[in-house]
Amino acid sequence: MNVENKCLRCGGTNVKPGVLQSTGKIYARPNDANLNTFLNTGVVVNANICFDCGHVEMVVAPEKLKSVMKACYVMKACYTDSTN
């Protein structure tokens, strides 16, 4: 996450936390991850929004992502079988 609250594009300091909004939540997942498992555990994408240039930085909580992936590996439920 952009800890300094400084825009990565323009360097401005008028950056506020926010969320990306849709008819449902937006999640980030590896391409070969099982979508259903990932949606049930969820790693929400948050945003930092620059009010100077309009840049939106998408961010996931790394500790939440690591926790979800660790649990998935233990359950062997995250990844699809690409051999079929």
Jmol script that loads the backbone (N, CA, C; Angstrom):
load data "model"
ATOM      1  N   MET A   1       0.842  -1.171   0.000  1.00  0.00           N
ATOM      2  CA  MET A   1       0.000   0.000   0.000  1.00  0.00           C
ATOM      3  C   MET A   1       0.884   1.230   0.000  1.00  0.00           C
ATOM      4  N   ASN A   2       0.403   2.282  -0.584  1.00  0.00           N
ATOM      5  CA  ASN A   2       1.125   3.537  -0.657  1.00  0.00           C
ATOM      6  C   ASN A   2       1.095   4.202   0.713  1.00  0.00           C
ATOM      7  N   VAL A   3       2.050   3.854   1.559  1.00  0.00           N
ATOM      8  CA  VAL A   3       2.059   4.292   2.956  1.00  0.00           C
ATOM      9  C   VAL A   3       2.221   5.801   3.079  1.00  0.00           C
ATOM     10  N   GLU A   4       2.965   6.412   2.154  1.00  0.00           N
ATOM     11  CA  GLU A   4       3.245   7.847   2.231  1.00  0.00           C
ATOM     12  C   GLU A   4       2.056   8.708   1.825  1.00  0.00           C
ATOM     13  N   ASN A   5       0.987   8.096   1.294  1.00  0.00           N
ATOM     14  CA  ASN A   5      -0.150   8.842   0.756  1.00  0.00           C
ATOM     15  C   ASN A   5       0.307   9.873  -0.267  1.00  0.00           C
ATOM     16  N   LYS A   6       1.235   9.441  -1.115  1.00  0.00           N
ATOM     17  CA  LYS A   6       1.755  10.257  -2.195  1.00  0.00           C
ATOM     18  C   LYS A   6       1.414   9.556  -3.502  1.00  0.00           C
ATOM     19  N   CYS A   7       0.891  10.295  -4.459  1.00  0.00           N
ATOM     20  CA  CYS A   7       0.490   9.708  -5.731  1.00  0.00           C
ATOM     21  C   CYS A   7       1.702   9.142  -6.466  1.00  0.00           C
ATOM     22  N   LEU A   8       1.568   7.898  -6.936  1.00  0.00           N
ATOM     23  CA  LEU A   8       2.644   7.258  -7.674  1.00  0.00           C
ATOM     24  C   LEU A   8       2.803   7.837  -9.077  1.00  0.00           C
ATOM     25  N   ARG A   9       1.795   8.520  -9.579  1.00  0.00           N
ATOM     26  CA  ARG A   9       1.841   9.085 -10.939  1.00  0.00           C
ATOM     27  C   ARG A   9       2.348  10.518 -10.950  1.00  0.00           C
ATOM     28  N   CYS A  10       1.734  11.399 -10.146  1.00  0.00           N
ATOM     29  CA  CYS A  10       2.085  12.828 -10.214  1.00  0.00           C
ATOM     30  C   CYS A  10       2.869  13.324  -9.007  1.00  0.00           C
ATOM     31  N   GLY A  11       2.947  12.504  -7.953  1.00  0.00           N
ATOM     32  CA  GLY A  11       3.663  12.914  -6.746  1.00  0.00           C
ATOM     33  C   GLY A  11       2.838  13.782  -5.814  1.00  0.00           C
ATOM     34  N   GLY A  12       1.601  14.046  -6.190  1.00  0.00           N
ATOM     35  CA  GLY A  12       0.727  14.868  -5.359  1.00  0.00           C
ATOM     36  C   GLY A  12       0.419  14.205  -4.022  1.00  0.00           C
ATOM     37  N   THR A  13       0.023  15.014  -3.057  1.00  0.00           N
ATOM     38  CA  THR A  13      -0.258  14.496  -1.711  1.00  0.00           C
ATOM     39  C   THR A  13      -1.746  14.477  -1.389  1.00  0.00           C
ATOM     40  N   ASN A  14      -2.589  14.805  -2.355  1.00  0.00           N
ATOM     41  CA  ASN A  14      -4.030  14.822  -2.140  1.00  0.00           C
ATOM     42  C   ASN A  14      -4.599  13.446  -2.484  1.00  0.00           C
ATOM     43  N   VAL A  15      -4.128  12.408  -1.762  1.00  0.00           N
ATOM     44  CA  VAL A  15      -4.509  11.018  -2.002  1.00  0.00           C
ATOM     45  C   VAL A  15      -5.373  10.525  -0.849  1.00  0.00           C
ATOM     46  N   LYS A  16      -6.504   9.952  -1.196  1.00  0.00           N
ATOM     47  CA  LYS A  16      -7.440   9.447  -0.186  1.00  0.00           C
ATOM     48  C   LYS A  16      -7.713   7.965  -0.439  1.00  0.00           C
ATOM     49  N   PRO A  17      -7.919   7.181   0.640  1.00  0.00           N
ATOM     50  CA  PRO A  17      -8.282   5.774   0.454  1.00  0.00           C
ATOM     51  C   PRO A  17      -9.719   5.657  -0.028  1.00  0.00           C
ATOM     52  N   GLY A  18      -9.973   4.615  -0.786  1.00  0.00           N
ATOM     53  CA  GLY A  18     -11.323   4.377  -1.281  1.00  0.00           C
ATOM     54  C   GLY A  18     -11.468   2.930  -1.698  1.00  0.00           C
ATOM     55  N   VAL A  19     -12.521   2.649  -2.430  1.00  0.00           N
ATOM     56  CA  VAL A  19     -12.773   1.300  -2.938  1.00  0.00           C
ATOM     57  C   VAL A  19     -13.189   1.398  -4.398  1.00  0.00           C
ATOM     58  N   LEU A  20     -12.986   0.317  -5.129  1.00  0.00           N
ATOM     59  CA  LEU A  20     -13.548   0.193  -6.473  1.00  0.00           C
ATOM     60  C   LEU A  20     -14.935  -0.382  -6.265  1.00  0.00           C
ATOM     61  N   GLN A  21     -15.922   0.174  -6.923  1.00  0.00           N
ATOM     62  CA  GLN A  21     -17.288  -0.270  -6.680  1.00  0.00           C
ATOM     63  C   GLN A  21     -17.917  -0.788  -7.958  1.00  0.00           C
ATOM     64  N   SER A  22     -18.676  -1.844  -7.803  1.00  0.00           N
ATOM     65  CA  SER A  22     -19.418  -2.433  -8.921  1.00  0.00           C
ATOM     66  C   SER A  22     -20.687  -3.044  -8.350  1.00  0.00           C
ATOM     67  N   THR A  23     -21.357  -3.873  -9.124  1.00  0.00           N
ATOM     68  CA  THR A  23     -22.549  -4.537  -8.611  1.00  0.00           C
ATOM     69  C   THR A  23     -22.178  -5.628  -7.616  1.00  0.00           C
ATOM     70  N   GLY A  24     -20.901  -5.937  -7.543  1.00  0.00           N
ATOM     71  CA  GLY A  24     -20.370  -6.903  -6.586  1.00  0.00           C
ATOM     72  C   GLY A  24     -18.956  -6.472  -6.221  1.00  0.00           C
ATOM     73  N   LYS A  25     -18.330  -7.168  -5.321  1.00  0.00           N
ATOM     74  CA  LYS A  25     -16.964  -6.822  -4.942  1.00  0.00           C
ATOM     75  C   LYS A  25     -15.997  -7.207  -6.048  1.00  0.00           C
ATOM     76  N   ILE A  26     -14.874  -6.535  -6.088  1.00  0.00           N
ATOM     77  CA  ILE A  26     -13.833  -6.831  -7.061  1.00  0.00           C
ATOM     78  C   ILE A  26     -12.713  -7.533  -6.316  1.00  0.00           C
ATOM     79  N   TYR A  27     -12.276  -8.684  -6.845  1.00  0.00           N
ATOM     80  CA  TYR A  27     -11.245  -9.482  -6.200  1.00  0.00           C
ATOM     81  C   TYR A  27     -10.051  -9.646  -7.130  1.00  0.00           C
ATOM     82  N   ALA A  28      -8.892  -9.837  -6.540  1.00  0.00           N
ATOM     83  CA  ALA A  28      -7.694 -10.154  -7.308  1.00  0.00           C
ATOM     84  C   ALA A  28      -7.347 -11.612  -7.041  1.00  0.00           C
ATOM     85  N   ARG A  29      -6.985 -12.334  -8.108  1.00  0.00           N
ATOM     86  CA  ARG A  29      -6.597 -13.727  -7.949  1.00  0.00           C
ATOM     87  C   ARG A  29      -5.614 -14.097  -9.047  1.00  0.00           C
ATOM     88  N   PRO A  30      -4.732 -15.053  -8.790  1.00  0.00           N
ATOM     89  CA  PRO A  30      -3.842 -15.542  -9.844  1.00  0.00           C
ATOM     90  C   PRO A  30      -4.665 -16.155 -10.979  1.00  0.00           C
ATOM     91  N   ASN A  31      -4.164 -16.111 -12.206  1.00  0.00           N
ATOM     92  CA  ASN A  31      -4.892 -16.618 -13.372  1.00  0.00           C
ATOM     93  C   ASN A  31      -5.347 -18.057 -13.225  1.00  0.00           C
ATOM     94  N   ASP A  32      -4.515 -18.918 -12.625  1.00  0.00           N
ATOM     95  CA  ASP A  32      -4.880 -20.332 -12.546  1.00  0.00           C
ATOM     96  C   ASP A  32      -5.551 -20.718 -11.226  1.00  0.00           C
ATOM     97  N   ALA A  33      -5.958 -19.738 -10.442  1.00  0.00           N
ATOM     98  CA  ALA A  33      -6.649 -20.030  -9.180  1.00  0.00           C
ATOM     99  C   ALA A  33      -8.107 -20.379  -9.452  1.00  0.00           C
ATOM    100  N   ASN A  34      -8.650 -21.250  -8.647  1.00  0.00           N
ATOM    101  CA  ASN A  34     -10.056 -21.633  -8.744  1.00  0.00           C
ATOM    102  C   ASN A  34     -10.908 -20.452  -8.298  1.00  0.00           C
ATOM    103  N   LEU A  35     -11.693 -19.890  -9.205  1.00  0.00           N
ATOM    104  CA  LEU A  35     -12.471 -18.688  -8.916  1.00  0.00           C
ATOM    105  C   LEU A  35     -13.428 -18.873  -7.747  1.00  0.00           C
ATOM    106  N   ASN A  36     -14.153 -19.983  -7.710  1.00  0.00           N
ATOM    107  CA  ASN A  36     -15.132 -20.206  -6.655  1.00  0.00           C
ATOM    108  C   ASN A  36     -14.485 -20.209  -5.273  1.00  0.00           C
ATOM    109  N   THR A  37     -13.367 -20.900  -5.136  1.00  0.00           N
ATOM    110  CA  THR A  37     -12.669 -20.939  -3.842  1.00  0.00           C
ATOM    111  C   THR A  37     -12.190 -19.548  -3.459  1.00  0.00           C
ATOM    112  N   PHE A  38     -11.635 -18.841  -4.421  1.00  0.00           N
ATOM    113  CA  PHE A  38     -11.095 -17.512  -4.123  1.00  0.00           C
ATOM    114  C   PHE A  38     -12.197 -16.540  -3.746  1.00  0.00           C
ATOM    115  N   LEU A  39     -13.350 -16.605  -4.419  1.00  0.00           N
ATOM    116  CA  LEU A  39     -14.456 -15.707  -4.087  1.00  0.00           C
ATOM    117  C   LEU A  39     -15.022 -15.991  -2.706  1.00  0.00           C
ATOM    118  N   ASN A  40     -15.005 -17.259  -2.297  1.00  0.00           N
ATOM    119  CA  ASN A  40     -15.519 -17.614  -0.977  1.00  0.00           C
ATOM    120  C   ASN A  40     -14.590 -17.167   0.143  1.00  0.00           C
ATOM    121  N   THR A  41     -13.301 -17.042  -0.130  1.00  0.00           N
ATOM    122  CA  THR A  41     -12.360 -16.595   0.895  1.00  0.00           C
ATOM    123  C   THR A  41     -12.114 -15.104   0.783  1.00  0.00           C
ATOM    124  N   GLY A  42     -12.063 -14.582  -0.409  1.00  0.00           N
ATOM    125  CA  GLY A  42     -12.030 -13.160  -0.686  1.00  0.00           C
ATOM    126  C   GLY A  42     -10.787 -12.387  -0.303  1.00  0.00           C
ATOM    127  N   VAL A  43     -10.191 -11.744  -1.272  1.00  0.00           N
ATOM    128  CA  VAL A  43      -9.153 -10.739  -1.039  1.00  0.00           C
ATOM    129  C   VAL A  43      -9.647  -9.501  -1.781  1.00  0.00           C
ATOM    130  N   VAL A  44     -10.222  -8.578  -1.052  1.00  0.00           N
ATOM    131  CA  VAL A  44     -10.858  -7.406  -1.634  1.00  0.00           C
ATOM    132  C   VAL A  44      -9.798  -6.440  -2.165  1.00  0.00           C
ATOM    133  N   VAL A  45     -10.094  -5.823  -3.298  1.00  0.00           N
ATOM    134  CA  VAL A  45      -9.224  -4.811  -3.876  1.00  0.00           C
ATOM    135  C   VAL A  45      -9.667  -3.447  -3.363  1.00  0.00           C
ATOM    136  N   ASN A  46      -8.776  -2.763  -2.668  1.00  0.00           N
ATOM    137  CA  ASN A  46      -9.027  -1.401  -2.208  1.00  0.00           C
ATOM    138  C   ASN A  46      -8.347  -0.436  -3.163  1.00  0.00           C
ATOM    139  N   ALA A  47      -8.541   0.847  -2.972  1.00  0.00           N
ATOM    140  CA  ALA A  47      -7.961   1.829  -3.882  1.00  0.00           C
ATOM    141  C   ALA A  47      -7.439   3.041  -3.128  1.00  0.00           C
ATOM    142  N   ASN A  48      -6.396   3.641  -3.670  1.00  0.00           N
ATOM    143  CA  ASN A  48      -5.938   4.963  -3.263  1.00  0.00           C
ATOM    144  C   ASN A  48      -6.224   5.870  -4.456  1.00  0.00           C
ATOM    145  N   ILE A  49      -6.929   6.971  -4.214  1.00  0.00           N
ATOM    146  CA  ILE A  49      -7.377   7.840  -5.287  1.00  0.00           C
ATOM    147  C   ILE A  49      -6.702   9.200  -5.166  1.00  0.00           C
ATOM    148  N   CYS A  50      -6.033   9.639  -6.248  1.00  0.00           N
ATOM    149  CA  CYS A  50      -5.384  10.945  -6.255  1.00  0.00           C
ATOM    150  C   CYS A  50      -6.377  11.987  -6.750  1.00  0.00           C
ATOM    151  N   PHE A  51      -6.642  12.979  -5.929  1.00  0.00           N
ATOM    152  CA  PHE A  51      -7.573  14.036  -6.295  1.00  0.00           C
ATOM    153  C   PHE A  51      -6.892  15.142  -7.091  1.00  0.00           C
ATOM    154  N   ASP A  52      -5.581  14.998  -7.321  1.00  0.00           N
ATOM    155  CA  ASP A  52      -4.866  15.979  -8.141  1.00  0.00           C
ATOM    156  C   ASP A  52      -4.860  15.581  -9.611  1.00  0.00           C
ATOM    157  N   CYS A  53      -4.604  14.294  -9.918  1.00  0.00           N
ATOM    158  CA  CYS A  53      -4.502  13.865 -11.329  1.00  0.00           C
ATOM    159  C   CYS A  53      -5.499  12.770 -11.704  1.00  0.00           C
ATOM    160  N   GLY A  54      -6.216  12.199 -10.733  1.00  0.00           N
ATOM    161  CA  GLY A  54      -7.216  11.173 -11.023  1.00  0.00           C
ATOM    162  C   GLY A  54      -6.685   9.747 -11.051  1.00  0.00           C
ATOM    163  N   HIS A  55      -5.406   9.574 -10.762  1.00  0.00           N
ATOM    164  CA  HIS A  55      -4.827   8.228 -10.757  1.00  0.00           C
ATOM    165  C   HIS A  55      -5.467   7.387  -9.654  1.00  0.00           C
ATOM    166  N   VAL A  56      -5.757   6.118  -9.979  1.00  0.00           N
ATOM    167  CA  VAL A  56      -6.303   5.185  -8.999  1.00  0.00           C
ATOM    168  C   VAL A  56      -5.313   4.034  -8.849  1.00  0.00           C
ATOM    169  N   GLU A  57      -4.822   3.836  -7.632  1.00  0.00           N
ATOM    170  CA  GLU A  57      -3.902   2.749  -7.322  1.00  0.00           C
ATOM    171  C   GLU A  57      -4.705   1.627  -6.679  1.00  0.00           C
ATOM    172  N   MET A  58      -4.659   0.429  -7.282  1.00  0.00           N
ATOM    173  CA  MET A  58      -5.382  -0.711  -6.720  1.00  0.00           C
ATOM    174  C   MET A  58      -4.469  -1.471  -5.766  1.00  0.00           C
ATOM    175  N   VAL A  59      -5.013  -1.846  -4.599  1.00  0.00           N
ATOM    176  CA  VAL A  59      -4.209  -2.444  -3.542  1.00  0.00           C
ATOM    177  C   VAL A  59      -4.968  -3.590  -2.877  1.00  0.00           C
ATOM    178  N   VAL A  60      -4.259  -4.687  -2.607  1.00  0.00           N
ATOM    179  CA  VAL A  60      -4.816  -5.750  -1.772  1.00  0.00           C
ATOM    180  C   VAL A  60      -3.959  -5.841  -0.518  1.00  0.00           C
ATOM    181  N   ALA A  61      -4.563  -6.289   0.565  1.00  0.00           N
ATOM    182  CA  ALA A  61      -3.826  -6.455   1.817  1.00  0.00           C
ATOM    183  C   ALA A  61      -2.924  -7.685   1.685  1.00  0.00           C
ATOM    184  N   PRO A  62      -1.591  -7.511   1.685  1.00  0.00           N
ATOM    185  CA  PRO A  62      -0.697  -8.642   1.467  1.00  0.00           C
ATOM    186  C   PRO A  62      -0.843  -9.742   2.512  1.00  0.00           C
ATOM    187  N   GLU A  63      -1.073  -9.394   3.746  1.00  0.00           N
ATOM    188  CA  GLU A  63      -1.215 -10.416   4.788  1.00  0.00           C
ATOM    189  C   GLU A  63      -2.474 -11.247   4.571  1.00  0.00           C
ATOM    190  N   LYS A  64      -3.566 -10.603   4.131  1.00  0.00           N
ATOM    191  CA  LYS A  64      -4.808 -11.334   3.836  1.00  0.00           C
ATOM    192  C   LYS A  64      -4.581 -12.272   2.648  1.00  0.00           C
ATOM    193  N   LEU A  65      -3.900 -11.782   1.610  1.00  0.00           N
ATOM    194  CA  LEU A  65      -3.617 -12.607   0.437  1.00  0.00           C
ATOM    195  C   LEU A  65      -2.761 -13.813   0.811  1.00  0.00           C
ATOM    196  N   LYS A  66      -1.719 -13.588   1.609  1.00  0.00           N
ATOM    197  CA  LYS A  66      -0.847 -14.693   2.035  1.00  0.00           C
ATOM    198  C   LYS A  66      -1.627 -15.717   2.854  1.00  0.00           C
ATOM    199  N   SER A  67      -2.502 -15.241   3.730  1.00  0.00           N
ATOM    200  CA  SER A  67      -3.299 -16.122   4.573  1.00  0.00           C
ATOM    201  C   SER A  67      -4.249 -16.976   3.727  1.00  0.00           C
ATOM    202  N   VAL A  68      -4.910 -16.346   2.764  1.00  0.00           N
ATOM    203  CA  VAL A  68      -5.839 -17.064   1.892  1.00  0.00           C
ATOM    204  C   VAL A  68      -5.092 -18.096   1.057  1.00  0.00           C
ATOM    205  N   MET A  69      -3.958 -17.706   0.477  1.00  0.00           N
ATOM    206  CA  MET A  69      -3.197 -18.628  -0.358  1.00  0.00           C
ATOM    207  C   MET A  69      -2.651 -19.795   0.458  1.00  0.00           C
ATOM    208  N   LYS A  70      -2.204 -19.526   1.681  1.00  0.00           N
ATOM    209  CA  LYS A  70      -1.697 -20.601   2.546  1.00  0.00           C
ATOM    210  C   LYS A  70      -2.809 -21.609   2.829  1.00  0.00           C
ATOM    211  N   ALA A  71      -3.992 -21.115   3.169  1.00  0.00           N
ATOM    212  CA  ALA A  71      -5.128 -21.994   3.448  1.00  0.00           C
ATOM    213  C   ALA A  71      -5.508 -22.791   2.197  1.00  0.00           C
ATOM    214  N   CYS A  72      -5.456 -22.149   1.049  1.00  0.00           N
ATOM    215  CA  CYS A  72      -5.797 -22.835  -0.206  1.00  0.00           C
ATOM    216  C   CYS A  72      -4.807 -23.948  -0.517  1.00  0.00           C
ATOM    217  N   TYR A  73      -3.535 -23.690  -0.304  1.00  0.00           N
ATOM    218  CA  TYR A  73      -2.527 -24.713  -0.571  1.00  0.00           C
ATOM    219  C   TYR A  73      -2.720 -25.913   0.354  1.00  0.00           C
ATOM    220  N   VAL A  74      -3.059 -25.643   1.612  1.00  0.00           N
ATOM    221  CA  VAL A  74      -3.295 -26.726   2.567  1.00  0.00           C
ATOM    222  C   VAL A  74      -4.493 -27.557   2.127  1.00  0.00           C
ATOM    223  N   MET A  75      -5.556 -26.876   1.686  1.00  0.00           N
ATOM    224  CA  MET A  75      -6.764 -27.576   1.239  1.00  0.00           C
ATOM    225  C   MET A  75      -6.637 -28.077  -0.199  1.00  0.00           C
ATOM    226  N   LYS A  76      -5.596 -27.634  -0.897  1.00  0.00           N
ATOM    227  CA  LYS A  76      -5.403 -27.948  -2.324  1.00  0.00           C
ATOM    228  C   LYS A  76      -6.657 -27.565  -3.114  1.00  0.00           C
ATOM    229  N   ALA A  77      -7.234 -26.422  -2.738  1.00  0.00           N
ATOM    230  CA  ALA A  77      -8.482 -26.011  -3.360  1.00  0.00           C
ATOM    231  C   ALA A  77      -8.344 -24.763  -4.220  1.00  0.00           C
ATOM    232  N   CYS A  78      -7.212 -24.111  -4.196  1.00  0.00           N
ATOM    233  CA  CYS A  78      -7.084 -22.855  -4.926  1.00  0.00           C
ATOM    234  C   CYS A  78      -6.806 -23.018  -6.399  1.00  0.00           C
ATOM    235  N   TYR A  79      -6.011 -23.978  -6.742  1.00  0.00           N
ATOM    236  CA  TYR A  79      -5.563 -24.076  -8.122  1.00  0.00           C
ATOM    237  C   TYR A  79      -6.336 -25.119  -8.906  1.00  0.00           C
ATOM    238  N   THR A  80      -6.609 -24.783 -10.139  1.00  0.00           N
ATOM    239  CA  THR A  80      -7.304 -25.717 -11.019  1.00  0.00           C
ATOM    240  C   THR A  80      -6.293 -26.737 -11.536  1.00  0.00           C
ATOM    241  N   ASP A  81      -6.765 -27.876 -11.891  1.00  0.00           N
ATOM    242  CA  ASP A  81      -5.888 -28.915 -12.430  1.00  0.00           C
ATOM    243  C   ASP A  81      -5.722 -28.683 -13.919  1.00  0.00           C
ATOM    244  N   SER A  82      -4.552 -28.199 -14.322  1.00  0.00           N
ATOM    245  CA  SER A  82      -4.325 -27.850 -15.724  1.00  0.00           C
ATOM    246  C   SER A  82      -3.961 -29.063 -16.569  1.00  0.00           C
ATOM    247  N   THR A  83      -3.935 -30.273 -15.966  1.00  0.00           N
ATOM    248  CA  THR A  83      -3.570 -31.477 -16.722  1.00  0.00           C
ATOM    249  C   THR A  83      -4.775 -32.100 -17.404  1.00  0.00           C
ATOM    250  N   ASN A  84      -5.991 -31.648 -17.068  1.00  0.00           N
ATOM    251  CA  ASN A  84      -7.211 -32.226 -17.678  1.00  0.00           C
ATOM    252  C   ASN A  84      -7.517 -31.555 -18.990  1.00  0.00           C
TER     253      ASN A  84
END
end "model"
wireframe off; spacefill off
backbone 0.3
color backbone group
